[in-house]
Amino acid sequence: MKRFKFLHNVLLATIASTCLLNMAHANDALKMELTANQVIKNAEGKAVYTPVRTAPAGSVIQYKATYNNTVNKDINDLMVTLPIPANMTFTGDAMPASAQASTDGKNYADMPLMRKVDGKMVKIPYAEYRTLRWNIKLLPAKKSAAVSLNTTVN
């Protein structure tokens, strides 16, 4: 059941990103590839990324979306969004770091997200983040750009 839920969430993330892209650009101009990799530290402390389909609780999974401009024309101000699967918690690691976050998928702000509690501004826990969004200012003709976020399996 856990395997099915994990794969289901990866599929949902792929579909959601693809739908958003189709609204913004012609389907033949922009292609997106989503990968899920487990992040493991090697003996030297460097991150190693291994393709994964299932992972135990506590594992760090990186979702990486690569956007390929397939036409001979630049794409400007490309907004891309990656949802955080329901059985995952965002770790706070996003590349590029210019990502904005949302707790509802509608209202975005720079990270860390803040809210007022008892008259004081406090950070919203990463567990409440539901989506991240990036603005790729320029995607040159026939080039690609990648965005990623790290999550922990709940």
C-alpha positions as CSV (number, residue, x, y, z in Angstrom):
1,M,0.0,0.0,0.0
2,K,2.9,2.4,0.8
3,R,4.4,1.7,-2.6
4,F,1.2,2.5,-4.3
5,K,0.7,5.7,-2.3
6,F,4.2,6.9,-3.1
7,L,3.9,6.2,-6.8
8,H,0.4,7.8,-6.8
9,N,1.9,11.0,-5.3
10,V,4.7,11.1,-7.8
11,L,2.2,10.7,-10.6
12,L,0.0,13.5,-9.2
13,A,3.0,15.8,-9.1
14,T,3.8,15.0,-12.7
15,I,0.3,15.6,-13.9
16,A,-0.1,18.8,-11.9
17,S,3.1,20.3,-13.3
18,T,2.2,19.2,-16.8
19,C,-1.2,20.8,-16.6
20,L,0.2,24.0,-15.4
21,L,2.7,24.0,-18.3
22,N,0.0,23.3,-20.9
23,M,-1.9,26.4,-19.7
24,A,1.1,28.6,-20.0
25,H,2.7,27.4,-23.2
26,A,2.0,25.3,-26.3
27,N,2.5,21.7,-25.5
28,D,5.1,21.2,-28.3
29,A,7.3,24.2,-27.1
30,L,8.0,22.9,-23.6
31,K,8.6,19.4,-22.3
32,M,8.9,18.5,-18.6
33,E,10.6,15.5,-17.0
34,L,10.1,14.7,-13.3
35,T,12.4,12.5,-11.4
36,A,12.4,11.2,-7.8
37,N,15.7,10.4,-6.2
38,Q,16.7,9.3,-2.7
39,V,19.3,11.6,-1.3
40,I,22.0,9.6,0.5
41,K,25.3,11.0,2.0
42,N,28.4,9.1,0.9
43,A,31.5,8.5,3.0
44,E,32.8,12.0,2.1
45,G,29.6,13.6,3.2
46,K,28.5,14.4,-0.4
47,A,25.0,13.9,-1.5
48,V,24.4,11.0,-3.9
49,Y,21.1,10.8,-5.8
50,T,19.6,7.3,-6.4
51,P,16.4,6.7,-8.4
52,V,13.7,5.5,-6.1
53,R,10.2,4.1,-6.3
54,T,9.6,3.4,-2.6
55,A,11.4,4.5,0.5
56,P,11.0,4.0,4.2
57,A,9.9,6.8,6.6
58,G,12.6,9.3,7.3
59,S,14.2,9.0,3.8
60,V,15.0,12.2,2.0
61,I,13.6,12.3,-1.6
62,Q,14.4,15.0,-4.1
63,Y,11.9,15.8,-6.8
64,K,13.5,17.4,-9.8
65,A,11.7,18.8,-12.7
66,T,13.7,19.6,-15.9
67,Y,12.0,21.9,-18.4
68,N,13.2,21.6,-22.0
69,N,12.5,24.4,-24.5
70,T,12.1,22.4,-27.8
71,V,11.6,25.3,-30.2
72,N,13.9,27.9,-31.7
73,K,12.4,30.7,-29.7
74,D,13.2,31.9,-26.2
75,I,10.6,31.5,-23.5
76,N,10.4,34.4,-21.0
77,D,8.9,34.5,-17.5
78,L,8.1,30.9,-17.2
79,M,6.3,30.1,-13.9
80,V,6.7,26.5,-12.8
81,T,5.1,24.8,-9.8
82,L,5.9,21.6,-8.0
83,P,3.4,20.2,-5.4
84,I,4.7,18.6,-2.3
85,P,3.1,15.1,-2.0
86,A,0.7,14.6,0.9
87,N,2.9,11.9,2.6
88,M,6.0,14.1,2.4
89,T,7.3,17.0,4.4
90,F,9.3,19.7,2.7
91,T,12.9,19.9,4.2
92,G,13.5,23.6,3.3
93,D,15.9,22.7,0.5
94,A,15.0,24.0,-2.9
95,M,17.0,24.7,-6.0
96,P,17.2,27.4,-7.1
97,A,16.8,29.0,-3.7
98,S,14.6,31.7,-5.3
99,A,11.5,29.5,-5.0
100,Q,8.4,30.8,-3.4
101,A,6.2,28.7,-1.2
102,S,2.5,28.2,-0.5
103,T,0.4,26.5,2.1
104,D,-2.8,26.5,-0.1
105,G,-1.5,26.4,-3.7
106,K,-2.9,29.8,-4.4
107,N,-1.0,32.4,-2.4
108,Y,2.8,32.4,-2.7
109,A,5.5,34.3,-0.8
110,D,9.3,34.2,-0.4
111,M,10.6,31.6,2.1
112,P,10.5,31.2,5.0
113,L,6.7,31.7,5.1
114,M,5.6,33.7,8.1
115,R,2.3,34.3,10.0
116,K,1.2,36.3,12.9
117,V,0.6,34.4,16.2
118,D,-0.3,36.3,19.4
119,G,0.9,39.5,17.8
120,K,4.3,38.1,16.7
121,M,5.5,37.0,13.3
122,V,6.6,33.4,13.4
123,K,7.8,30.9,10.8
124,I,5.3,28.5,9.3
125,P,6.5,24.9,9.8
126,Y,7.7,23.2,6.6
127,A,5.2,20.5,7.2
128,E,2.5,23.0,6.2
129,Y,4.1,23.9,2.8
130,R,2.1,22.4,0.0
131,T,3.7,23.8,-3.2
132,L,6.7,25.6,-4.4
133,R,6.9,27.9,-7.5
134,W,9.8,29.3,-9.5
135,N,9.9,32.1,-12.1
136,I,12.4,31.1,-14.8
137,K,13.1,34.5,-16.3
138,L,14.6,33.2,-19.5
139,L,14.6,29.7,-21.0
140,P,16.7,30.1,-24.2
141,A,15.8,28.3,-27.4
142,K,16.7,24.5,-27.3
143,K,18.0,24.8,-23.7
144,S,16.7,23.4,-20.4
145,A,16.3,24.5,-16.8
146,A,15.8,22.4,-13.7
147,V,14.1,23.1,-10.4
148,S,14.1,20.7,-7.4
149,L,12.8,20.4,-3.8
150,N,13.7,17.9,-1.1
151,T,11.2,16.1,1.1
152,T,11.2,13.6,3.9
153,V,8.9,10.6,3.8
154,N,6.4,10.7,6.7
